[in-house]
Amino acid sequence: MEKFLLFALLFLAITILGSSHGLDQSPKGVDKWFKKLSHAKLKMTKLHFYFHDTVTATKPSAIQIAQANNTFQSPTFFGLVRMMDNPLTVNPEPNSKIIGRAQGIYGSASFEDIGLLMTLNLVFTNGKYNGSTLSILGHNQIFHEYREMPIVGGSGVFRLAKGIATAKTYSSDNTTQNAIVEYHVVILHY
C-alpha cells in the first residue's frame, strides 16, 4: 500500500510539474494549442515591478563576464558585458516580496552614450504567473528618464507574447553601479 501511495504521489507531482498553468508543454500539446489558436481571444496584461541590479555586494546579482581591452578608457564603457540574475520585487525596497527574476545579459553597445543591449528573460516565480516568462531584446539608454524595450516572446501564460517594457530608474549609485529600476510592462498574449 505504501508503494502504491508513493507511486500515486510521484505521478501526481510529475503531472502537476510537467505543465505550466495547465498547458501541455509536450510537442503534441503545443501543436494542439496552436490548432485552437485561431479561436483564441487576444488578451492584454499589465505588470508593474522593480528590478534590482546589484553589482557590488557580498552576493552580487550581476557580474562582469567580458570587457574589451579599452573598455575602461571609453567614456561609455563600450564592450563591458554582464550576466544577471536580478530579483524582481513588488516594491522598490530590496526586502520586498520577490515575484521573479530577470535573467540574461546586458552590455554597453554604444560609443556615443551609455546605451545597453538588453537580452533577458523575466522569469516569474510567484503568484498567478508562476512558471511563465517574458523575453526582452532591446536598447536601454540608462540616462533617459523612460526607456522602451520590446517584449519579443514568452512562455506559459504568455505564449506568443508581444508588448512593451518601460523602464525608469528608481535609484542608482554611480560609485557602486547598483540600481533599482521600475518597470511597467504591457503584454498582448493568447
N, C-alpha and C positions, 0 to 999 in steps of 0.2 A: 504494500500500500504506500509506504514512504517513497519508494522508487517511482511509483505512478504519479504521486503528488509533485515530486521533484521534476519529473518529465513534463507534467502539465504546466507547472510554473515556468520552466525553461521555454517551452513552446509559446506560452503567452508573452513572455518577455521578448522573445525574438520577433513575434508578430507585432507587438507594440513598437519596439525599437526599429524595426525594419521599415516603418513608414513614417513620413513626416506629415502631421496633420491629416492622417487618414489617406494620404496619397501613396499609391503603389509606385515605388521608385525603380522597379524592375523594367527591363526593356519593353516587355509586353504591357506593363502597367502604364508606362509613359506613352506608348503607341495608342492605347485605349483612351488615355486622357486627351491626346491630340485629335482623335476622331470625334470626340464630343465638343471640341473647342469651337466649332462653327456655331453652336447653340449657346455658348457661354456668354455671359454679360461682362463687359469690361467694368472693373471696379477701380475706385481711387482711394488710396490710403495716404494719410498724412502722419508723419512721425516727427518727434522733437526729442533730442537728447544731447548729451555733452560728450565730447571726445577728449580723452586725457593723454597727451603726448608727453611722456616723461623720459628725457634723455639723460639727465644727470641725477642719479639716486642710487641707493644701495641695490635696488632691483628695478632697473630701467625698463620701460615698455617699448622703447625704440632704440635700436643700436646701429651704429655705423657699420656697414658691411663693405663699402668701397669708397674710393676717392681718386681723383686724378692727381698727377704729380704737382700740379699748380693750383689745386682746389683752394688752399688757404691763402694764396696770393690774389685770388679772384674776389672782387667786391660782392659777388653774388653766390660765392661758394660753389661755382659751377663744377659739376662732377661728383658732388657729395651724394651718397646713396645710403639710405637707412631702411632697415626692416623693422616692422612694427607689429605689436600685438597689444594695442591700446584698449583700455576699458571704455565702454560706452555706459554712461550713467543717466539717471533720471534728472538729477540736479547737478549744478557745477561743482559742488563740494566733492573732493576725492573719496570720501567715505559714503557717498550717496549710493543708492541701490544700483547695482550693475545689471544692465539688461542685455549686454552683449559685448562683442569685441570687434575692433577694426583691425583686420589682419592683412598685411600687404607690404608694399614697398613705396617709398617716395624718394625722389631725387631732385636736386637742383639742376634744372634743364634750360636755364636762360643766361645769356651773357649780359643782358640789358637790365633785368630786375630780378628779384628773388621770386622766381616762378617755379613751383614744384610740379613735376609729373607725378600724379597720384594714381596708383593701381592698388585697389584694396577691395576686400570683401567685408561687408558689415554682417557679422555672424551673430544672430540673435539667440541668446541662451536662457531667456527668462520671459515669462508672460505668454500671451497668445501667439506670438511669432516665434517662439522657441523652436529651433531646428531649421528655420528659414534663413536665407541670405539675400543680400543685395550686392551687386558688383558696381563699383565706380571706377571709371577711367577718365581722367581729366586733368586740366591745368588749374593750379591753385596759386594765385598771386597773393601770398600771405599778408602783404601790407595793404591790400584793398579792404575796405570795410566789409563788403559782401563778395563772396566768390561762388560762382555757379559751376557745378560739375555734373556731368551726365550720369544717370543710372543706366547701365547698359545691359542689365540682366538680373536674374535672381533665381532662387530655388525655393522649394517648399511652397508656402502660401504665395510667394512672389514669383512663381514660374512666369517666364516671358515678360518680366517687369521692364518698364522703361519709365524714366522720370528725371527729376532734377533734385540734386542735393545742394542746398545753400548753406555755406559755412560763414561764420562770423567769429573772429577771435574774441573770446570772453576775457581771457587774461593770458599774458605771456611775460617771460623774463628773458631779456636778451643775453644775460650772463650765463644762465643755466641752459637756455634754449628750450625750457619746458613750457608747454602751453596747454590751455584748456580752450576748446573750440566748440561753439554752439552750432548744432546742425538742425535745419528744418528740411525735411525730405517729403516730396510729393511723388507718389508712385502710381502708375497705371498698371494693372495686372488682371489676370482672369481668376 
